[in-house]
Amino acid sequence: MKIIKKMFEGRLNRRRFLVGWLLVFLINTLVASIVGKSLLAGVIRMSIIQYFLNTILFVRRLHDLNYRGDYPALGVLVAYIIANIYLHILGWVFSTIALLIFIFDIYLAIAVGTKGKNDYGDEDKGRSLQSIFGL
């Protein structure tokens, strides 16, 4: 549990947020193209992994803006679950939620982080790829 908790600690600057977001997108696209639609379980597992990795990015990026990351992460989870449950009934709900999350991603990508130290630590100056996800 300490490893998972460590993943959500600290800050993430704009550039590293974008790199992390692109990595998650590429991994998801690659897995979806390999698995295809015939193996629904693989797609569901990848969706859970994608949600987890995106939540790490959201929370750490919000920390860079000196905001708490727990409420937005919880909101995305609830929206994600509702959208997946009712996808076959209300496809437009899923599309709307996906659009709102994408707009939030854009905001996180362009918002300038807090300069210097804030409530969540020192300014993010990390360079390694694995440190994007707090490993």
Phi, psi and omega per residue, in radians:
M1 nan -0.497 3.135
K2 -1.108 -0.628 -3.141
I3 -1.140 -0.784 3.140
I4 -1.123 -0.750 3.115
K5 -1.072 -0.699 3.134
K6 -1.101 -0.568 -3.138
M7 -1.078 -0.494 -3.083
F8 -1.683 0.037 -3.124
E9 -1.659 2.680 3.051
G10 1.588 -2.964 -3.023
R11 -2.115 2.817 -3.130
L12 -2.461 2.078 -3.112
N13 -1.317 3.037 -3.046
R14 -1.053 -0.827 -3.087
R15 -1.075 -0.807 -3.124
R16 -1.219 -0.529 3.038
F17 -1.087 -0.817 3.137
L18 -1.110 -0.723 3.104
V19 -1.082 -0.787 3.117
G20 -1.095 -0.743 3.131
W21 -1.085 -0.772 3.111
L22 -1.132 -0.664 3.089
L23 -1.078 -0.812 3.129
V24 -1.090 -0.749 3.127
F25 -1.076 -0.812 -3.136
L26 -1.137 -0.729 3.113
I27 -1.098 -0.783 3.134
N28 -1.085 -0.755 3.130
T29 -1.119 -0.750 3.133
L30 -1.100 -0.835 3.141
V31 -1.107 -0.750 3.141
A32 -1.099 -0.651 3.140
S33 -1.272 -0.556 3.117
I34 -1.324 -0.812 -3.078
V35 -1.260 -0.717 -3.086
G36 1.280 -3.085 -3.100
K37 -1.490 -0.168 -3.099
S38 -1.268 -0.476 -3.131
L39 -1.874 1.380 -3.072
L40 -1.033 -0.636 -3.124
A41 -1.066 -0.703 3.110
G42 -1.121 -0.682 3.119
V43 -1.169 -0.721 3.129
I44 -1.120 -0.767 3.105
R45 -1.044 -0.748 3.138
M46 -1.144 -0.631 3.102
S47 -1.092 -0.690 3.117
I48 -1.152 -0.754 3.111
I49 -1.121 -0.746 3.129
Q50 -1.077 -0.769 3.120
Y51 -1.043 -0.798 -3.111
F52 -1.063 -0.843 -3.127
L53 -1.145 -0.719 3.099
N54 -1.127 -0.624 3.121
T55 -1.138 -0.700 3.069
I56 -1.021 -0.811 -3.135
L57 -1.089 -0.795 3.140
F58 -1.019 -0.910 -3.044
V59 -1.094 -0.815 -3.106
R60 -1.202 -0.571 3.093
R61 -1.235 -0.699 3.070
L62 -1.095 -0.646 3.070
H63 -1.060 -0.645 3.122
D64 -1.144 -0.494 3.093
L65 -1.537 0.064 -3.128
N66 1.157 0.629 3.041
Y67 -1.997 2.638 3.013
R68 -1.187 2.547 -3.088
G69 -1.821 -0.075 -3.021
D70 -1.299 -0.726 -3.103
Y71 -1.184 -0.817 3.075
P72 -1.071 -0.666 3.130
A73 -1.118 -0.733 3.109
L74 -1.147 -0.708 3.112
G75 -1.095 -0.728 3.101
V76 -1.122 -0.704 3.118
L77 -1.074 -0.849 -3.141
V78 -1.072 -0.788 3.121
A79 -1.088 -0.705 -3.136
Y80 -1.109 -0.794 -3.137
I81 -1.149 -0.821 3.136
I82 -1.052 -0.777 -3.121
A83 -1.099 -0.695 -3.134
N84 -1.268 -0.568 3.119
I85 -1.215 -0.748 -3.042
Y86 -1.779 0.277 -3.094
L87 -1.004 -0.746 -3.098
H88 -1.257 -0.399 -3.127
I89 -1.599 -0.853 -3.047
L90 -2.188 1.324 -3.132
G91 -1.028 -0.546 -3.134
W92 -1.175 -0.506 3.098
V93 -1.109 -0.809 3.122
F94 -1.066 -0.760 -3.141
S95 -1.097 -0.716 3.130
T96 -1.152 -0.779 3.123
I97 -1.111 -0.763 3.110
A98 -1.052 -0.694 3.115
L99 -1.137 -0.762 3.128
L100 -1.107 -0.715 3.109
I101 -1.134 -0.686 3.114
F102 -1.128 -0.706 3.089
I103 -1.107 -0.707 3.083
F104 -1.096 -0.709 3.068
D105 -1.021 -0.763 3.140
I106 -1.098 -0.767 3.094
Y107 -1.006 -0.819 -3.132
L108 -1.104 -0.565 -3.110
A109 -1.290 -0.479 -3.057
I110 -1.871 -0.313 -3.118
A111 -1.183 2.372 3.141
V112 -1.403 2.260 -3.140
G113 -1.286 2.921 3.114
T114 -1.155 2.283 3.097
K115 -1.336 2.418 3.115
G116 1.281 -2.691 -3.085
K117 -1.408 2.469 3.016
N118 -2.318 -2.896 -3.077
D119 -1.100 -0.297 -3.038
Y120 -1.961 0.199 3.050
G121 2.140 -2.996 3.138
D122 -1.300 2.852 3.110
E123 -1.011 2.467 -3.122
D124 -1.313 2.035 3.092
K125 -2.199 0.289 -3.114
G126 -1.107 2.623 -3.129
R127 -2.102 -0.333 -3.036
S128 -1.401 2.593 -3.107
L129 -1.177 -0.732 -3.084
Q130 -1.213 -0.412 -3.137
S131 -1.303 -0.173 3.081
I132 -1.055 -0.681 -3.126
F133 -1.723 0.339 3.040
G134 1.266 0.383 -3.137
L135 -1.554 nan nan
